[in-house]
Amino acid sequence: MFKAIVVITVLGFPSPIQLDDEKGPYEDLPECWVRAAKMIKDFVAGPMPVMSVNSVCISLKSTNINH
């Protein structure tokens, strides 16, 4: 399972904006990337001047790390 996260830098904002996807999680990575692209497209179509965008799909698998 994967979750999409998008981080956007907007002109005039003091810090980046993080968008956490609320429609997921997604079964596979390509589906997650498509959702991240849709989130970017929807935001960029808005009124704010976007300077940069980064997206990531994180795995929601739990891991046990023994030290």
PyMOL commands that set and color helices and strands:
alter all, ss='L'
color gray80, all
select helices_A, chain A and resi 29-44
alter helices_A, ss='H'
color red, helices_A
select strands_A, chain A and resi 2-10+17-20+50-59
alter strands_A, ss='S'
color yellow, strands_A
deselect
rebuild
show_as cartoon
